[in-house]
Amino acid sequence: MAVRYLEAQIKKDLNRKMVFVGGPRQVGKTTLAKQVLGKKTGYLNWDDSLDRERILKRELPSSKLWVFDEIHKYRSWRNYLKGLFDKEREHHQILVTGSARLDFYRFSGDSLQGRYHYLRMNPISFAEAKTWGDSDLNTLFKFGGFPEPYFEQNLTLQKRWSREYRTRFLKEDLIDLERVQDLGSLELLMLRLPTLVGSPLSINSLREDLQLNFRTVSRWLEILERLYHIFRISPFGAPKIRAVKKEQKHYHYDWTLISDPGIRFENLVAAHLLKWVQFLEDTEGRNVELRFFRDIDGREVDFVIMEEGKPVQFIECKIGDEPISRGIYYLKERFPKVETWQISLQGKKDFEKNGIRVCPAATFLETLV
């Protein structure tokens, strides 16, 4: 069985505090939790009626490690875990998994501050797959990074999985955790979003397309982000560049929703960079951000990695061996010390020019996590 990238960190953190693992549904959180557990006797799923009864009665297994899956659907879950941890911390470890943002939902009740580490789990990446001996980036490009379609490697099954995933997301996660009455219009929004990846996302344009008000569309985007359906990144701006500063770009955790090859590849790289940034934040406490660059003259760079408010990497994505983009040249001239990459999905060239590394995407992505 493939060892996921967070397993060692979870085991390390459990020696000190509770560990919360959040992330998209079906990204492998339950499988990972059971691997850490080593046996099923300590696993409890809130969605299972028998497990739910055991949780409520506090009739918990004798296992040293307790895994609570989807317990955030219980209204009093924060107080429950707080009391359990304070009482049993000398004898038991607690691992909590969920498809909603556990770090967000804890703010609506008693704080668990100081009692847990929060780790965000992301889809399979190229660097992770390579540790299992899978070194073909095209597999990830075709089938995505969610374990089921990735390991099946069947396009028909992948399309069925994607459709069923959206249905379950609407009928289970949303109904359980959010108040949304017009699910039909929200599903239309979800179908529309993949066609808008790669460009700044205009809420006003979406509002007009869906014939809804600005506040509703804005709230729905926040819900989709909170429940790990999409993620958004903000523009990078600095006094020495004439950058746009308002509209964000969005991407999907499931990049196979996008049909255009160039935009799908950009989304794949965005998901890889998000995974890397969140890993550094969650495991090392570093202040790292993922952004993009676009200025008022039309120059663009797909991604900017920021640390402590300063750019540390520029990354531009191309399908093949194309000339170095003017946006990358522009930023490199103004920030000469920043590590700069132009990567390609299908290109073969590997060279450096004016401090800019041009290479196949696999060469860059294998340096991440």
VENBEL-V793489 format. One record per residue. PHI is phi in whole degrees, -180 to 180 (* if undefined). Layout:
BEGIN
<<PHI> <PHI>>
END
This chain:
BEGIN
<<*> <-66> <-87> <-78> <-68> <-93> <-59> <-64> <-66> <-60> <-60> <-67> <-70> <-64> <-73> <-117> <-146> <-67> <-124> <-105> <-119> <-110> <156> <-58> <-63> <64> <-85> <113> <-65> <-66> <-60> <-62> <-60> <-70> <-66> <-65> <-65> <85> <-154> <-85> <-65> <-103> <-94> <-134> <-112> <-60> <-76> <-92> <-61> <-68> <-64> <-60> <-64> <-64> <-64> <-65> <-86> <58> <-95> <-93> <-62> <-81> <-60> <-66> <-104> <-106> <-110> <-108> <-101> <63> <-71> <-66> <-77> <-83> <-56> <-100> <-63> <-65> <-66> <-61> <-69> <-61> <-65> <-65> <-67> <-62> <-85> <-111> <-60> <-77> <-118> <-137> <-108> <-129> <-119> <-120> <-124> <-170> <-90> <-100> <-75> <-64> <-70> <-79> <-67> <-67> <-72> <-88> <-152> <-58> <-71> <-103> <-52> <87> <-108> <-151> <-108> <-111> <-122> <-100> <-100> <-117> <-59> <-60> <-115> <-64> <-64> <-68> <-62> <-66> <-67> <-95> <96> <-94> <-117> <-106> <-64> <-63> <-63> <-65> <-61> <-77> <-108> <81> <-107> <-80> <-54> <-60> <-69> <-64> <-78> <-71> <52> <-133> <-64> <-65> <-64> <-65> <-67> <-63> <-60> <-63> <-66> <-66> <-61> <-63> <-63> <-66> <-60> <-69> <-88> <-115> <-62> <-65> <-65> <-71> <-120> <-134> <-102> <-130> <-91> <-94> <-66> <-62> <-68> <-66> <-66> <-61> <-61> <-63> <-73> <-78> <-59> <-60> <-78> <-109> <-65> <101> <-122> <-54> <-90> <-96> <-67> <-63> <-66> <-63> <-60> <-69> <-62> <-94> <57> <-127> <-86> <-58> <-63> <-65> <-63> <-61> <-66> <-65> <-63> <-63> <-65> <-62> <-74> <-65> <-96> <61> <-93> <-132> <-138> <-120> <-127> <-96> <-74> <-93> <-135> <-151> <-57> <-86> <-129> <-96> <-90> <-71> <-129> <-110> <-67> <-91> <-107> <-127> <-142> <-110> <-66> <-101> <-73> <-71> <-67> <-100> <-86> <-67> <-59> <-64> <-72> <-62> <-63> <-59> <-66> <-57> <-66> <-59> <-66> <-64> <-68> <-61> <-59> <-65> <-61> <-67> <-63> <-65> <-65> <-75> <-101> <-120> <72> <-78> <-92> <-120> <-135> <-109> <-136> <-135> <-125> <-151> <-113> <-71> <-97> <91> <-76> <-139> <-136> <-59> <-141> <-129> <-94> <-110> <-139> <54> <80> <-123> <-70> <-123> <-150> <-115> <-134> <-116> <-110> <-135> <-75> <-129> <-77> <-108> <-59> <-60> <-71> <-68> <-65> <-65> <-58> <-61> <-69> <-64> <-63> <-89> <-132> <-63> <-88> <-81> <-63> <-130> <-130> <-122> <-117> <-133> <-75> <-111> <-69> <-114> <-68> <-143> <-157> <-125> <-142> <53> <80> <-107> <-88> <-110> <-164> <-61> <-60> <-58> <-62> <-79> <-66> <-72> <-86> <-93> <-127>>
END
